[in-house]
């Protein structure tokens, strides 16, 4: 087979039996255009034929992580934008041609297959696509240097996002933005009822799977050397292990475990998981303690995911559809011993796992989300008993959704005080300073606050 005829990937980011690139580029271009039109990538990928979905997802992630650079390059090469379907195809190809230590495809393959895809999508534009891509290959160094002088082209985030990150974190802002463009690790949570993380690593090693411990902050967390299907994980189907980012694994022990000045939550305690879907944190709470747990979520369909998780893990909770901002519609009047409020947020801390988020969010979204978070705190606080505790969590790096939100809450409520725990509460940033020194990329960006109601 000649090099030109080969249309498979040069790296192992994609399935080994990946379909021809021209077919994938058409799907990726549609996904990218959909994101630019405001649709969720998860929703868009659900429409892709099953046999094309894994490779389409992998390439879409790659393109969206480099969308700022690729878009800026297209504007330099073709200042007048082509029709949207051609533009998204062209930008997808430019993202694949962007300099990389380990290219996914050979450059001649990208050009050839993009032109073939253009012939199917918009035959009259095939020559234009060919000319633009070949010029990029010829002048790549100069074009890349020009693009990198523009913040959006350099950091691959919208300008408002860059400005907000810089204002909130004037020291590590550049490292934080660059971290969002990395591939996230696949992290597991070992079910504490089935053994320790160390024992599970030995089990993985026996199966030829390399992994390592995350460390003290997340004692049941295991990070895999490479991602794999959950079906390949020993004990997954029997609930012995789950997939969950290390930062998300801090919520449950923070709520139910013993903390400075606070005992562990008693067995049988009445606990509310206020925004529970898809159920990862719900399940983790029940792995750590036998609780009378109410799993609440505004979306009844998403509660099906919670039940699926609990069934696999052989744990039980009461599931209730309802808006946490309206306790009168679902609360039976019994005060809760503990509440987990994993509040809706910008998801700015998990962008490396959801690269479409940065392109979907708008500047006004942050203020709107902050108001929802404040409303949730105000509505739930009266349902907590005196002496009870509430963990407020967001997967956000923005202070409006984290420290500023909680500072304002504490100013409004004289009956509340915060408990600070090094490494667990406050803003956890996806940069080396804020993480375990042995593994600077293990944690996503999160914010945690532990609030206690005075007796």
Order of alpha helices (4+ residues) and beta strands (2+ residues): alpha-alpha-alpha-alpha-alpha-alpha-alpha-alpha-alpha-alpha-alpha-beta-alpha-beta-beta-beta-alpha-beta-alpha-beta-alpha-beta-beta-alpha-alpha-beta-alpha-beta-beta-beta
